[in-house]
Amino acid sequence: MLYVVNFDDKQEIQENLYEFPYHHIPKYVNGNFSAIRAYRGSCHYIASMNFLISKINKIKFVKLLDVGCGDGKFLYEISRKDPSKTYVGIDYSKQAILLATAMSPKIKFICGDITQNELSLGTFNMITLIETLEHIKPDLIPNVIKALYNHIENDGKVIVSVPSTNVATSPKHYQHFDLKSLKEALLPYFKIDEYYFVNKTTIEARIIKSLLINRFFALNHQSILNIMLKRYEAKSLHGDENNSEGIFVICSVNKDKEKK
């Protein structure tokens, strides 16, 4: 069932981007990285996703719900690495869900609002919120966090990634976060167990972006692309709270609010 929403200006910007499944542009298949079409952020996008998936796969889970799944790129990648688990994606964008379903027909995608009770999603032992919280109106975030709590099992994990306040707020975002504000947004339902600062701002990272896509050419030499990705992962993926573009946290249910 499709859930109809009225978009405001910021949400309309994101909705218009779903004319094409742009998150599916960068590829990492069988150890080979590629960045076709004009997506300058391909390298840091794939590097941070690989890191995120590697961390998630170290946690035992059977059912994963991706909230704000967009065009389904994250679920496509993690399910490709381990198809034995159950994956569900939800997003209130009809166009995004149509793209996600087309790219990953074996995964269940739902067009809806996680805060609406009539969805009857059930519970999961892993919920992800990848680059989503910044798209939610600040006054609605508590409702979304409570909804995550209602759908997570007592011993489950919630994974959240957000852009850092080190980066200027995008026109399609309501806000960016530092570790303190992200922790406050997750309370009182979740506590942060682990946190990582990702996509360090370096001269080398800017050079890699410029070499991938510029006004003269788009780099498509496989060996060079692989070298660039490995170099980025080694030198620019990990940073600290003062120089990173993103924050990635692993959370558990707050014991003070744990369900009985």
Buried (B, 14 or more C-beta within 10 A) or exposed (E): EEBEBEEEEBBEBBBEBBEEBBBBBBBBEEEEBBBEEEBBBBBBBBBBBBBBBEBBEEEEBEBBBBBBBBBBBBBBBBBEEEEEBBBBBBBBBBBBBBBBBEBBEEBEBBBBBBBEEEBEBEBBBBBBBBBBBBBBEEEEBBEBBBBBBBBBBEEBBBBBBBBBBBBEEBEBBBBBBBBEBBBEBBBEBBBBEEBBBBBBBBEEBEEBBEBBBEEEEBBEEEEEBBEBBEBBBEEBBBBEBEBBBBBBBBBBBBEEEEEE
